[in-house]
Amino acid sequence: MKRKASAEWQKGLKDGKGTISTDSGVLDKTQYSFSTRFEEGRGTNPEELIAAAHAGCFSMALSAQLGNAGLTPERVNTTATVTLEKLDSGFAVTEVHLEVAAHVPGASIEQFNTAAENAKTGCPISKLLNTKITMNAKLEAISGAKA
């Protein structure tokens, strides 16, 4: 399986602008620029797209891990926060933090935590990123949940 996306950039770093597109068409010449990356401009940026990819990948991986334990989540909500910092060597993604909340009927805290840790290390996007990945995962309280 191969997936494609493309980007076009015009002009200089600070005065330029670009677009990002995906073969699926979900992103079609979506605008990005210096201000959308380093300030609060309107549009997307590479780090936001990495965060979206990681959140989506992790949520699916957690569902798979729970399935391996005989559990089916009603929902998994994941927010990934990508930290971009200026280091002596230049800008680098230095960390991704996953904030996870899941509703999993019948899951114990131990089962959930094991599945979440396995998903964090096993998700293909986690494997791709060469950075520190932290996580705060919580199993939402539901009636009949095992403690």
Secondary structure by P-SEA (a helix, b strand, c coil): cbbbbbbbbccccccccbbbbccccccccccccccccccccccccaaaaaaaaaaaaaaaaaaaaaaaacccccbbbbbbbbbbbbccccccccbbbbbbbbbcccccaaaaaaaaaaaaaccccccccccbbbbbbbbcccccccc
